[in-house]
């Protein structure tokens, strides 16, 4: 059998492009749509968990296992230094610890990353 006899050439005509016309949006509709989009941005309602980090210490597992009740572990941060607010492990703000109605709070003093909407 000849290899040329096994080949079948099929040719198709290219699809024909067709021009369509779209109607213009009225300016009132586009203004209303823009207002809805800017005021109802779904990203603004996404919840995120922020962590407050007052400092850290590096110790051995042996030191941790030997720790006793009432023992004090000194962090590597001064009392008057701001604490870090973390989002996904990245610092997004800094502030100072405050007490509000018997609970801890953070008064934001620095925004290293501009938080603009």
Biopython code that builds the backbone (N, CA, C, O; Angstrom):
import numpy as np
from Bio.PDB.StructureBuilder import StructureBuilder

atoms = [
    (1, "UNK", "N", (0.833, -1.174, 0.000)),
    (1, "UNK", "CA", (0.000, 0.000, 0.000)),
    (1, "UNK", "C", (0.868, 1.224, 0.000)),
    (1, "UNK", "O", (1.897, 1.282, 0.673)),
    (2, "UNK", "N", (0.461, 2.155, -0.727)),
    (2, "UNK", "CA", (1.172, 3.417, -0.892)),
    (2, "UNK", "C", (0.789, 4.348, 0.261)),
    (2, "UNK", "O", (-0.386, 4.465, 0.609)),
    (3, "UNK", "N", (1.812, 5.020, 0.861)),
    (3, "UNK", "CA", (1.534, 5.906, 1.995)),
    (3, "UNK", "C", (0.710, 7.107, 1.557)),
    (3, "UNK", "O", (0.001, 7.699, 2.371)),
    (4, "UNK", "N", (0.793, 7.472, 0.293)),
    (4, "UNK", "CA", (0.024, 8.612, -0.186)),
    (4, "UNK", "C", (-1.467, 8.289, -0.237)),
    (4, "UNK", "O", (-2.299, 9.189, -0.128)),
    (5, "UNK", "N", (-1.797, 7.057, -0.396)),
    (5, "UNK", "CA", (-3.208, 6.687, -0.468)),
    (5, "UNK", "C", (-3.874, 6.750, 0.901)),
    (5, "UNK", "O", (-5.100, 6.839, 0.975)),
    (6, "UNK", "N", (-3.092, 6.705, 2.005)),
    (6, "UNK", "CA", (-3.651, 6.787, 3.347)),
    (6, "UNK", "C", (-3.945, 8.226, 3.770)),
    (6, "UNK", "O", (-4.656, 8.438, 4.753)),
    (7, "UNK", "N", (-3.431, 9.189, 3.074)),
    (7, "UNK", "CA", (-3.652, 10.595, 3.421)),
    (7, "UNK", "C", (-4.896, 11.111, 2.725)),
    (7, "UNK", "O", (-5.058, 10.950, 1.516)),
    (8, "UNK", "N", (-5.752, 11.720, 3.483)),
    (8, "UNK", "CA", (-6.946, 12.318, 2.913)),
    (8, "UNK", "C", (-6.908, 13.797, 3.234)),
    (8, "UNK", "O", (-6.890, 14.171, 4.407)),
    (9, "UNK", "N", (-6.897, 14.595, 2.282)),
    (9, "UNK", "CA", (-6.858, 16.041, 2.470)),
    (9, "UNK", "C", (-8.283, 16.552, 2.546)),
    (9, "UNK", "O", (-9.074, 16.366, 1.621)),
    (10, "UNK", "N", (-8.600, 17.193, 3.650)),
    (10, "UNK", "CA", (-9.913, 17.786, 3.803)),
    (10, "UNK", "C", (-9.714, 19.281, 3.912)),
    (10, "UNK", "O", (-8.975, 19.751, 4.777)),
    (11, "UNK", "N", (-10.332, 19.993, 3.087)),
    (11, "UNK", "CA", (-10.223, 21.445, 3.154)),
    (11, "UNK", "C", (-11.593, 22.003, 3.462)),
    (11, "UNK", "O", (-12.605, 21.600, 2.889)),
    (12, "UNK", "N", (-11.589, 22.941, 4.382)),
    (12, "UNK", "CA", (-12.836, 23.603, 4.742)),
    (12, "UNK", "C", (-12.689, 25.078, 4.460)),
    (12, "UNK", "O", (-11.605, 25.651, 4.568)),
    (13, "UNK", "N", (-13.768, 25.660, 4.108)),
    (13, "UNK", "CA", (-13.743, 27.097, 3.891)),
    (13, "UNK", "C", (-13.649, 27.789, 5.254)),
    (13, "UNK", "O", (-14.310, 27.354, 6.197)),
    (14, "UNK", "N", (-12.848, 28.853, 5.386)),
    (14, "UNK", "CA", (-12.741, 29.545, 6.665)),
    (14, "UNK", "C", (-14.092, 30.135, 7.041)),
    (14, "UNK", "O", (-14.871, 30.507, 6.163)),
    (15, "UNK", "N", (-14.378, 30.224, 8.337)),
    (15, "UNK", "CA", (-15.663, 30.796, 8.741)),
    (15, "UNK", "C", (-15.737, 32.254, 8.335)),
    (15, "UNK", "O", (-14.735, 32.970, 8.341)),
    (16, "UNK", "N", (-16.914, 32.673, 7.990)),
    (16, "UNK", "CA", (-17.098, 34.058, 7.563)),
    (16, "UNK", "C", (-17.346, 34.926, 8.778)),
    (16, "UNK", "O", (-18.192, 34.623, 9.619)),
    (17, "UNK", "N", (-16.588, 36.018, 8.855)),
    (17, "UNK", "CA", (-16.769, 36.960, 9.956)),
    (17, "UNK", "C", (-17.972, 37.824, 9.649)),
    (17, "UNK", "O", (-18.224, 38.185, 8.499)),
    (18, "UNK", "N", (-18.699, 38.144, 10.681)),
    (18, "UNK", "CA", (-19.907, 38.929, 10.513)),
    (18, "UNK", "C", (-19.831, 40.131, 11.445)),
    (18, "UNK", "O", (-19.519, 39.979, 12.626)),
    (19, "UNK", "N", (-20.107, 41.291, 10.941)),
    (19, "UNK", "CA", (-20.082, 42.512, 11.737)),
    (19, "UNK", "C", (-21.405, 42.636, 12.478)),
    (19, "UNK", "O", (-22.476, 42.486, 11.890)),
    (20, "UNK", "N", (-21.318, 42.908, 13.764)),
    (20, "UNK", "CA", (-22.533, 43.137, 14.533)),
    (20, "UNK", "C", (-22.450, 44.528, 15.136)),
    (20, "UNK", "O", (-21.358, 45.062, 15.329)),
    (21, "UNK", "N", (-23.561, 45.093, 15.423)),
    (21, "UNK", "CA", (-23.554, 46.427, 16.022)),
    (21, "UNK", "C", (-24.135, 46.335, 17.420)),
    (21, "UNK", "O", (-25.114, 45.629, 17.664)),
    (22, "UNK", "N", (-23.510, 47.063, 18.330)),
    (22, "UNK", "CA", (-23.966, 47.111, 19.717)),
    (22, "UNK", "C", (-24.526, 48.498, 19.993)),
    (22, "UNK", "O", (-23.982, 49.507, 19.546)),
    (23, "UNK", "N", (-25.598, 48.525, 20.721)),
    (23, "UNK", "CA", (-26.169, 49.825, 21.047)),
    (23, "UNK", "C", (-25.348, 50.476, 22.152)),
    (23, "UNK", "O", (-24.815, 49.792, 23.026)),
    (24, "UNK", "N", (-25.251, 51.783, 22.106)),
    (24, "UNK", "CA", (-24.526, 52.534, 23.124)),
    (24, "UNK", "C", (-25.323, 52.550, 24.411)),
    (24, "UNK", "O", (-26.553, 52.581, 24.391)),
    (25, "UNK", "N", (-24.604, 52.528, 25.553)),
    (25, "UNK", "CA", (-25.284, 52.665, 26.826)),
    (25, "UNK", "C", (-25.644, 54.127, 27.021)),
    (25, "UNK", "O", (-24.888, 55.020, 26.640)),
    (26, "UNK", "N", (-26.775, 54.357, 27.602)),
    (26, "UNK", "CA", (-27.164, 55.733, 27.894)),
    (26, "UNK", "C", (-26.290, 56.251, 29.020)),
    (26, "UNK", "O", (-25.879, 55.474, 29.882)),
    (27, "UNK", "N", (-25.997, 57.537, 29.037)),
    (27, "UNK", "CA", (-25.116, 58.109, 30.051)),
    (27, "UNK", "C", (-25.701, 57.935, 31.447)),
    (27, "UNK", "O", (-24.947, 57.767, 32.405)),
    (28, "UNK", "N", (-27.038, 57.972, 31.590)),
    (28, "UNK", "CA", (-27.652, 57.777, 32.904)),
    (28, "UNK", "C", (-27.364, 56.376, 33.414)),
    (28, "UNK", "O", (-27.061, 56.199, 34.594)),
    (29, "UNK", "N", (-27.452, 55.388, 32.554)),
    (29, "UNK", "CA", (-27.218, 54.006, 32.963)),
    (29, "UNK", "C", (-25.763, 53.813, 33.340)),
    (29, "UNK", "O", (-25.471, 53.154, 34.338)),
    (30, "UNK", "N", (-24.828, 54.380, 32.555)),
    (30, "UNK", "CA", (-23.419, 54.179, 32.875)),
    (30, "UNK", "C", (-23.041, 54.903, 34.159)),
    (30, "UNK", "O", (-22.205, 54.399, 34.909)),
    (31, "UNK", "N", (-23.628, 56.076, 34.446)),
    (31, "UNK", "CA", (-23.367, 56.786, 35.694)),
    (31, "UNK", "C", (-23.880, 55.977, 36.876)),
    (31, "UNK", "O", (-23.210, 55.877, 37.904)),
    (32, "UNK", "N", (-25.066, 55.401, 36.729)),
    (32, "UNK", "CA", (-25.642, 54.600, 37.807)),
    (32, "UNK", "C", (-24.804, 53.353, 38.044)),
    (32, "UNK", "O", (-24.575, 52.968, 39.190)),
    (33, "UNK", "N", (-24.348, 52.722, 36.977)),
    (33, "UNK", "CA", (-23.529, 51.526, 37.099)),
    (33, "UNK", "C", (-22.208, 51.847, 37.781)),
    (33, "UNK", "O", (-21.764, 51.087, 38.641)),
    (34, "UNK", "N", (-21.576, 52.943, 37.420)),
    (34, "UNK", "CA", (-20.308, 53.327, 38.032)),
    (34, "UNK", "C", (-20.489, 53.566, 39.525)),
    (34, "UNK", "O", (-19.629, 53.189, 40.320)),
    (35, "UNK", "N", (-21.594, 54.185, 39.912)),
    (35, "UNK", "CA", (-21.855, 54.439, 41.326)),
    (35, "UNK", "C", (-22.039, 53.159, 42.107)),
    (35, "UNK", "O", (-21.560, 53.043, 43.235)),
    (36, "UNK", "N", (-22.719, 52.207, 41.528)),
    (36, "UNK", "CA", (-22.948, 50.934, 42.204)),
    (36, "UNK", "C", (-21.636, 50.185, 42.367)),
    (36, "UNK", "O", (-21.370, 49.621, 43.429)),
    (37, "UNK", "N", (-20.822, 50.173, 41.336)),
    (37, "UNK", "CA", (-19.561, 49.440, 41.389)),
    (37, "UNK", "C", (-18.627, 50.058, 42.426)),
    (37, "UNK", "O", (-18.012, 49.331, 43.206)),
    (38, "UNK", "N", (-18.510, 51.382, 42.449)),
    (38, "UNK", "CA", (-17.564, 52.000, 43.369)),
    (38, "UNK", "C", (-18.023, 51.887, 44.815)),
    (38, "UNK", "O", (-17.182, 51.806, 45.711)),
    (39, "UNK", "N", (-19.322, 51.878, 45.073)),
    (39, "UNK", "CA", (-19.815, 51.826, 46.442)),
    (39, "UNK", "C", (-20.050, 50.401, 46.935)),
    (39, "UNK", "O", (-20.141, 50.173, 48.141)),
    (40, "UNK", "N", (-20.146, 49.463, 46.038)),
    (40, "UNK", "CA", (-20.430, 48.087, 46.436)),
    (40, "UNK", "C", (-19.269, 47.168, 46.056)),
    (40, "UNK", "O", (-19.486, 46.040, 45.612)),
    (41, "UNK", "N", (-18.047, 47.647, 46.231)),
    (41, "UNK", "CA", (-16.887, 46.832, 45.908)),
    (41, "UNK", "C", (-16.884, 45.610, 46.824)),
    (41, "UNK", "O", (-16.765, 45.764, 48.039)),
    (42, "UNK", "N", (-17.011, 44.420, 46.284)),
    (42, "UNK", "CA", (-17.099, 43.222, 47.126)),
    (42, "UNK", "C", (-15.830, 42.975, 47.931)),
    (42, "UNK", "O", (-15.889, 42.298, 48.958)),
    (43, "UNK", "N", (-14.694, 43.496, 47.505)),
    (43, "UNK", "CA", (-13.462, 43.292, 48.266)),
    (43, "UNK", "C", (-13.498, 44.008, 49.609)),
    (43, "UNK", "O", (-12.799, 43.609, 50.540)),
    (44, "UNK", "N", (-14.299, 45.054, 49.722)),
    (44, "UNK", "CA", (-14.354, 45.813, 50.972)),
    (44, "UNK", "C", (-15.027, 45.032, 52.093)),
    (44, "UNK", "O", (-14.883, 45.400, 53.259)),
    (45, "UNK", "N", (-15.750, 43.976, 51.778)),
    (45, "UNK", "CA", (-16.420, 43.194, 52.815)),
    (45, "UNK", "C", (-15.704, 41.876, 53.117)),
    (45, "UNK", "O", (-16.200, 41.075, 53.908)),
    (46, "UNK", "N", (-14.551, 41.645, 52.500)),
    (46, "UNK", "CA", (-13.788, 40.425, 52.776)),
    (46, "UNK", "C", (-13.178, 40.540, 54.171)),
    (46, "UNK", "O", (-12.560, 41.550, 54.506)),
    (47, "UNK", "N", (-13.355, 39.503, 54.974)),
    (47, "UNK", "CA", (-12.839, 39.504, 56.345)),
    (47, "UNK", "C", (-11.412, 38.952, 56.344)),
    (47, "UNK", "O", (-11.090, 38.015, 55.613)),
    (48, "UNK", "N", (-10.572, 39.555, 57.178)),
    (48, "UNK", "CA", (-9.179, 39.117, 57.295)),
    (48, "UNK", "C", (-8.813, 39.040, 58.771)),
    (48, "UNK", "O", (-9.300, 39.832, 59.578)),
    (49, "UNK", "N", (-7.960, 38.095, 59.120)),
    (49, "UNK", "CA", (-7.520, 37.937, 60.504)),
    (49, "UNK", "C", (-6.182, 38.660, 60.668)),
    (49, "UNK", "O", (-5.205, 38.355, 59.985)),
    (50, "UNK", "N", (-6.165, 39.626, 61.594)),
    (50, "UNK", "CA", (-4.965, 40.394, 61.904)),
    (50, "UNK", "C", (-4.377, 39.848, 63.197)),
    (50, "UNK", "O", (-5.114, 39.584, 64.146)),
    (51, "UNK", "N", (-3.073, 39.677, 63.247)),
    (51, "UNK", "CA", (-2.405, 39.239, 64.453)),
    (51, "UNK", "C", (-1.579, 40.389, 65.016)),
    (51, "UNK", "O", (-0.973, 41.151, 64.262)),
    (52, "UNK", "N", (-1.554, 40.513, 66.334)),
    (52, "UNK", "CA", (-0.731, 41.514, 67.003)),
    (52, "UNK", "C", (0.472, 40.789, 67.598)),
    (52, "UNK", "O", (0.310, 39.854, 68.381)),
    (53, "UNK", "N", (1.674, 41.218, 67.228)),
    (53, "UNK", "CA", (2.892, 40.590, 67.713)),
    (53, "UNK", "C", (3.624, 41.565, 68.623)),
    (53, "UNK", "O", (4.052, 42.636, 68.191)),
    (54, "UNK", "N", (3.763, 41.182, 69.889)),
    (54, "UNK", "CA", (4.447, 42.046, 70.851)),
    (54, "UNK", "C", (5.940, 41.747, 70.893)),
    (54, "UNK", "O", (6.692, 42.493, 71.519)),
    (55, "UNK", "N", (6.382, 40.693, 70.253)),
    (55, "UNK", "CA", (7.802, 40.371, 70.213)),
    (55, "UNK", "C", (8.014, 38.883, 70.098)),
    (55, "UNK", "O", (7.068, 38.104, 69.991)),
    (56, "UNK", "N", (9.273, 38.507, 70.123)),
    (56, "UNK", "CA", (9.603, 37.088, 70.026)),
    (56, "UNK", "C", (10.878, 36.811, 70.795)),
    (56, "UNK", "O", (11.632, 37.724, 71.130)),
    (57, "UNK", "N", (11.098, 35.576, 71.062)),
    (57, "UNK", "CA", (12.296, 35.134, 71.764)),
    (57, "UNK", "C", (12.719, 33.817, 71.141)),
    (57, "UNK", "O", (11.881, 33.042, 70.682)),
    (58, "UNK", "N", (13.993, 33.570, 71.125)),
    (58, "UNK", "CA", (14.496, 32.301, 70.614)),
    (58, "UNK", "C", (15.140, 31.556, 71.770)),
    (58, "UNK", "O", (16.102, 32.029, 72.375)),
    (59, "UNK", "N", (14.593, 30.384, 72.068)),
    (59, "UNK", "CA", (15.137, 29.529, 73.120)),
    (59, "UNK", "C", (15.199, 28.109, 72.592)),
    (59, "UNK", "O", (14.598, 27.781, 71.569)),
    (60, "UNK", "N", (15.930, 27.282, 73.301)),
    (60, "UNK", "CA", (16.002, 25.875, 72.898)),
    (60, "UNK", "C", (14.770, 25.139, 73.407)),
    (60, "UNK", "O", (14.082, 25.610, 74.313)),
    (61, "UNK", "N", (14.505, 24.004, 72.826)),
    (61, "UNK", "CA", (13.393, 23.172, 73.289)),
    (61, "UNK", "C", (13.660, 22.739, 74.731)),
    (61, "UNK", "O", (12.733, 22.643, 75.535)),
    (62, "UNK", "N", (14.915, 22.481, 75.053)),
    (62, "UNK", "CA", (15.271, 22.105, 76.425)),
    (62, "UNK", "C", (14.928, 23.204, 77.411)),
    (62, "UNK", "O", (14.411, 22.923, 78.493)),
    (63, "UNK", "N", (15.211, 24.474, 77.052)),
    (63, "UNK", "CA", (14.867, 25.604, 77.924)),
    (63, "UNK", "C", (13.353, 25.727, 78.074)),
    (63, "UNK", "O", (12.856, 26.032, 79.158)),
    (64, "UNK", "N", (12.631, 25.492, 77.000)),
    (64, "UNK", "CA", (11.176, 25.550, 77.067)),
    (64, "UNK", "C", (10.623, 24.452, 77.966)),
    (64, "UNK", "O", (9.717, 24.702, 78.761)),
    (65, "UNK", "N", (11.162, 23.227, 77.848)),
    (65, "UNK", "CA", (10.705, 22.117, 78.679)),
    (65, "UNK", "C", (11.071, 22.326, 80.146)),
    (65, "UNK", "O", (10.393, 21.810, 81.035)),
    (66, "UNK", "N", (12.144, 23.085, 80.404)),
    (66, "UNK", "CA", (12.571, 23.341, 81.782)),
    (66, "UNK", "C", (11.849, 24.547, 82.394)),
    (66, "UNK", "O", (12.028, 24.825, 83.580)),
    (67, "UNK", "N", (11.052, 25.254, 81.623)),
    (67, "UNK", "CA", (10.362, 26.448, 82.123)),
    (67, "UNK", "C", (9.397, 26.064, 83.237)),
    (67, "UNK", "O", (8.815, 24.979, 83.233)),
    (68, "UNK", "N", (9.246, 26.962, 84.171)),
    (68, "UNK", "CA", (8.380, 26.736, 85.324)),
    (68, "UNK", "C", (7.307, 27.814, 85.388)),
    (68, "UNK", "O", (7.449, 28.880, 84.788)),
    (69, "UNK", "N", (6.264, 27.538, 86.100)),
    (69, "UNK", "CA", (5.195, 28.511, 86.302)),
    (69, "UNK", "C", (5.784, 29.764, 86.959)),
    (69, "UNK", "O", (6.628, 29.659, 87.849)),
    (70, "UNK", "N", (5.347, 30.935, 86.527)),
    (70, "UNK", "CA", (5.774, 32.256, 86.997)),
    (70, "UNK", "C", (7.149, 32.666, 86.472)),
    (70, "UNK", "O", (7.633, 33.747, 86.809)),
    (71, "UNK", "N", (7.776, 31.842, 85.668)),
    (71, "UNK", "CA", (9.054, 32.218, 85.069)),
    (71, "UNK", "C", (8.786, 33.286, 84.014)),
    (71, "UNK", "O", (7.766, 33.229, 83.327)),
    (72, "UNK", "N", (9.672, 34.243, 83.879)),
    (72, "UNK", "CA", (9.520, 35.334, 82.912)),
    (72, "UNK", "C", (10.466, 35.100, 81.744)),
    (72, "UNK", "O", (11.660, 34.869, 81.935)),
    (73, "UNK", "N", (9.932, 35.161, 80.551)),
    (73, "UNK", "CA", (10.733, 35.092, 79.327)),
    (73, "UNK", "C", (10.810, 36.497, 78.757)),
    (73, "UNK", "O", (9.783, 37.092, 78.434)),
    (74, "UNK", "N", (12.005, 37.027, 78.631)),
    (74, "UNK", "CA", (12.170, 38.383, 78.128)),
    (74, "UNK", "C", (12.124, 38.398, 76.609)),
    (74, "UNK", "O", (12.851, 37.662, 75.943)),
    (75, "UNK", "N", (11.265, 39.240, 76.078)),
    (75, "UNK", "CA", (11.158, 39.399, 74.631)),
    (75, "UNK", "C", (12.227, 40.375, 74.165)),
    (75, "UNK", "O", (12.750, 41.164, 74.952)),
    (76, "UNK", "N", (12.539, 40.314, 72.906)),
    (76, "UNK", "CA", (13.579, 41.178, 72.347)),
    (76, "UNK", "C", (12.978, 42.482, 71.835)),
    (76, "UNK", "O", (13.285, 42.923, 70.727)),
    (77, "UNK", "N", (12.123, 43.096, 72.645)),
    (77, "UNK", "CA", (11.491, 44.351, 72.251)),
    (77, "UNK", "C", (11.305, 45.185, 73.512)),
    (77, "UNK", "O", (10.867, 44.685, 74.548)),
    (78, "UNK", "N", (11.644, 46.453, 73.406)),
    (78, "UNK", "CA", (11.494, 47.350, 74.552)),
    (78, "UNK", "C", (10.011, 47.638, 74.793)),
    (78, "UNK", "O", (9.197, 47.548, 73.875)),
    (79, "UNK", "N", (9.668, 47.986, 76.042)),
    (79, "UNK", "CA", (8.278, 48.238, 76.426)),
    (79, "UNK", "C", (7.678, 49.381, 75.614)),
    (79, "UNK", "O", (6.495, 49.338, 75.275)),
    (80, "UNK", "N", (8.472, 50.401, 75.296)),
    (80, "UNK", "CA", (7.926, 51.566, 74.593)),
    (80, "UNK", "C", (7.955, 51.427, 73.072)),
    (80, "UNK", "O", (7.513, 52.335, 72.368)),
    (81, "UNK", "N", (8.461, 50.317, 72.553)),
    (81, "UNK", "CA", (8.468, 50.098, 71.105)),
    (81, "UNK", "C", (7.068, 49.708, 70.638)),
    (81, "UNK", "O", (6.334, 49.037, 71.364)),
    (82, "UNK", "N", (6.697, 50.129, 69.428)),
    (82, "UNK", "CA", (5.376, 49.725, 68.920)),
    (82, "UNK", "C", (5.329, 48.227, 68.618)),
    (82, "UNK", "O", (6.351, 47.602, 68.335)),
    (83, "UNK", "N", (4.125, 47.670, 68.686)),
    (83, "UNK", "CA", (3.926, 46.264, 68.326)),
    (83, "UNK", "C", (3.544, 46.191, 66.849)),
    (83, "UNK", "O", (3.096, 47.178, 66.266)),
    (84, "UNK", "N", (3.722, 45.035, 66.262)),
    (84, "UNK", "CA", (3.423, 44.845, 64.845)),
    (84, "UNK", "C", (2.036, 44.248, 64.674)),
    (84, "UNK", "O", (1.636, 43.361, 65.428)),
    (85, "UNK", "N", (1.308, 44.736, 63.686)),
    (85, "UNK", "CA", (0.044, 44.123, 63.262)),
    (85, "UNK", "C", (0.338, 43.400, 61.960)),
    (85, "UNK", "O", (0.827, 43.997, 61.001)),
    (86, "UNK", "N", (0.035, 42.103, 61.937)),
    (86, "UNK", "CA", (0.390, 41.256, 60.800)),
    (86, "UNK", "C", (-0.841, 40.751, 60.075)),
    (86, "UNK", "O", (-1.840, 40.379, 60.690)),
    (87, "UNK", "N", (-0.746, 40.747, 58.765)),
    (87, "UNK", "CA", (-1.751, 40.145, 57.890)),
    (87, "UNK", "C", (-1.016, 39.152, 57.016)),
    (87, "UNK", "O", (-0.140, 39.532, 56.238)),
    (88, "UNK", "N", (-1.369, 37.874, 57.140)),
    (88, "UNK", "CA", (-0.691, 36.812, 56.384)),
    (88, "UNK", "C", (0.826, 36.861, 56.607)),
    (88, "UNK", "O", (1.600, 36.643, 55.675)),
    (89, "UNK", "N", (1.248, 37.149, 57.854)),
    (89, "UNK", "CA", (2.668, 37.161, 58.196)),
    (89, "UNK", "C", (3.417, 38.415, 57.792)),
    (89, "UNK", "O", (4.622, 38.505, 58.030)),
    (90, "UNK", "N", (2.749, 39.382, 57.190)),
    (90, "UNK", "CA", (3.392, 40.624, 56.740)),
    (90, "UNK", "C", (2.912, 41.783, 57.610)),
    (90, "UNK", "O", (1.726, 41.880, 57.925)),
    (91, "UNK", "N", (3.840, 42.661, 57.995)),
    (91, "UNK", "CA", (3.490, 43.817, 58.815)),
    (91, "UNK", "C", (2.704, 44.807, 57.963)),
    (91, "UNK", "O", (3.184, 45.263, 56.926)),
    (92, "UNK", "N", (1.478, 45.141, 58.413)),
    (92, "UNK", "CA", (0.651, 46.103, 57.698)),
    (92, "UNK", "C", (0.441, 47.386, 58.506)),
    (92, "UNK", "O", (-0.005, 48.401, 57.970)),
    (93, "UNK", "N", (0.770, 47.328, 59.812)),
    (93, "UNK", "CA", (0.638, 48.510, 60.658)),
    (93, "UNK", "C", (1.410, 48.270, 61.952)),
    (93, "UNK", "O", (1.769, 47.139, 62.278)),
    (94, "UNK", "N", (1.656, 49.355, 62.679)),
    (94, "UNK", "CA", (2.289, 49.269, 63.998)),
    (94, "UNK", "C", (1.510, 50.150, 64.954)),
    (94, "UNK", "O", (0.856, 51.110, 64.544)),
    (95, "UNK", "N", (1.586, 49.812, 66.238)),
    (95, "UNK", "CA", (0.872, 50.608, 67.218)),
    (95, "UNK", "C", (1.300, 50.267, 68.626)),
    (95, "UNK", "O", (2.245, 49.506, 68.833)),
    (96, "UNK", "N", (0.595, 50.837, 69.601)),
    (96, "UNK", "CA", (0.885, 50.612, 71.011)),
    (96, "UNK", "C", (-0.295, 49.928, 71.670)),
    (96, "UNK", "O", (-1.451, 50.201, 71.345)),
    (97, "UNK", "N", (0.007, 49.034, 72.602)),
    (97, "UNK", "CA", (-1.045, 48.352, 73.347)),
    (97, "UNK", "C", (-1.749, 49.347, 74.253)),
    (97, "UNK", "O", (-1.117, 50.198, 74.880)),
    (98, "UNK", "N", (-3.063, 49.227, 74.310)),
    (98, "UNK", "CA", (-3.891, 50.035, 75.201)),
    (98, "UNK", "C", (-4.909, 49.106, 75.861)),
    (98, "UNK", "O", (-5.147, 47.993, 75.392)),
    (99, "UNK", "N", (-5.494, 49.574, 76.937)),
    (99, "UNK", "CA", (-6.563, 48.823, 77.605)),
    (99, "UNK", "C", (-7.873, 49.541, 77.341)),
    (99, "UNK", "O", (-7.985, 50.747, 77.559)),
    (100, "UNK", "N", (-8.864, 48.794, 76.871)),
    (100, "UNK", "CA", (-10.179, 49.355, 76.575)),
    (100, "UNK", "C", (-11.222, 48.447, 77.215)),
    (100, "UNK", "O", (-11.399, 47.304, 76.793)),
    (101, "UNK", "N", (-11.903, 48.951, 78.220)),
    (101, "UNK", "CA", (-12.954, 48.186, 78.912)),
    (101, "UNK", "C", (-12.477, 46.803, 79.331)),
    (101, "UNK", "O", (-13.180, 45.812, 79.136)),
    (102, "UNK", "N", (-11.273, 46.737, 79.910)),
    (102, "UNK", "CA", (-10.754, 45.469, 80.407)),
    (102, "UNK", "C", (-10.211, 44.540, 79.339)),
    (102, "UNK", "O", (-9.911, 43.382, 79.628)),
    (103, "UNK", "N", (-10.077, 45.019, 78.114)),
    (103, "UNK", "CA", (-9.534, 44.208, 77.024)),
    (103, "UNK", "C", (-8.340, 44.938, 76.415)),
    (103, "UNK", "O", (-8.231, 46.161, 76.502)),
    (104, "UNK", "N", (-7.454, 44.169, 75.800)),
    (104, "UNK", "CA", (-6.346, 44.771, 75.079)),
    (104, "UNK", "C", (-6.839, 45.372, 73.779)),
    (104, "UNK", "O", (-7.777, 44.872, 73.159)),
    (105, "UNK", "N", (-6.198, 46.443, 73.382)),
    (105, "UNK", "CA", (-6.457, 47.053, 72.093)),
    (105, "UNK", "C", (-5.134, 47.551, 71.532)),
    (105, "UNK", "O", (-4.116, 47.526, 72.224)),
    (106, "UNK", "N", (-5.142, 47.995, 70.303)),
    (106, "UNK", "CA", (-3.943, 48.544, 69.674)),
    (106, "UNK", "C", (-4.293, 49.902, 69.090)),
    (106, "UNK", "O", (-5.190, 50.016, 68.255)),
    (107, "UNK", "N", (-3.584, 50.923, 69.533)),
    (107, "UNK", "CA", (-3.727, 52.253, 68.930)),
    (107, "UNK", "C", (-2.729, 52.313, 67.778)),
    (107, "UNK", "O", (-1.521, 52.259, 68.004)),
    (108, "UNK", "N", (-3.216, 52.423, 66.561)),
    (108, "UNK", "CA", (-2.349, 52.412, 65.378)),
    (108, "UNK", "C", (-1.582, 53.732, 65.310)),
    (108, "UNK", "O", (-2.161, 54.816, 65.382)),
    (109, "UNK", "N", (-0.252, 53.605, 65.167)),
    (109, "UNK", "CA", (0.612, 54.782, 65.084)),
    (109, "UNK", "C", (1.348, 54.864, 63.764)),
    (109, "UNK", "O", (1.790, 55.944, 63.374)),
    (110, "UNK", "N", (1.490, 53.747, 63.066)),
    (110, "UNK", "CA", (2.218, 53.723, 61.788)),
    (110, "UNK", "C", (1.490, 52.831, 60.794)),
    (110, "UNK", "O", (0.953, 51.782, 61.148)),
    (111, "UNK", "N", (1.486, 53.268, 59.563)),
    (111, "UNK", "CA", (0.979, 52.452, 58.452)),
    (111, "UNK", "C", (2.102, 52.354, 57.418)),
    (111, "UNK", "O", (2.158, 53.163, 56.492)),
    (112, "UNK", "N", (3.005, 51.362, 57.567)),
    (112, "UNK", "CA", (4.111, 51.238, 56.620)),
    (112, "UNK", "C", (3.656, 51.040, 55.185)),
    (112, "UNK", "O", (4.333, 51.463, 54.248)),
    (113, "UNK", "N", (2.510, 50.396, 55.014)),
    (113, "UNK", "CA", (1.957, 50.179, 53.673)),
    (113, "UNK", "C", (0.735, 51.071, 53.558)),
    (113, "UNK", "O", (-0.192, 50.928, 54.355)),
    (114, "UNK", "N", (0.695, 51.989, 52.598)),
    (114, "UNK", "CA", (-0.491, 52.830, 52.468)),
    (114, "UNK", "C", (-1.738, 51.992, 52.223)),
    (114, "UNK", "O", (-1.790, 51.213, 51.271)),
    (115, "UNK", "N", (-2.730, 52.150, 53.072)),
    (115, "UNK", "CA", (-3.979, 51.389, 52.930)),
    (115, "UNK", "C", (-5.018, 52.291, 52.292)),
    (115, "UNK", "O", (-5.807, 52.921, 52.995)),
    (116, "UNK", "N", (-5.029, 52.361, 50.980)),
    (116, "UNK", "CA", (-5.957, 53.201, 50.233)),
    (116, "UNK", "C", (-6.941, 52.324, 49.506)),
    (116, "UNK", "O", (-6.590, 51.249, 49.019)),
    (117, "UNK", "N", (-8.175, 52.783, 49.432)),
    (117, "UNK", "CA", (-9.225, 52.039, 48.718)),
    (117, "UNK", "C", (-9.389, 52.645, 47.345)),
    (117, "UNK", "O", (-10.218, 52.183, 46.561)),
]
sb = StructureBuilder()
sb.init_structure("model")
sb.init_model(0)
sb.init_chain("A")
sb.init_seg("    ")
for serial, (resi, resn, name, xyz) in enumerate(atoms, 1):
    if name == "N":
        sb.init_residue(resn, " ", resi, " ")
    sb.init_atom(name, np.array(xyz, "f"), 0.0, 1.0, " ", f" {name:<3s}", serial, name[0])
structure = sb.get_structure()
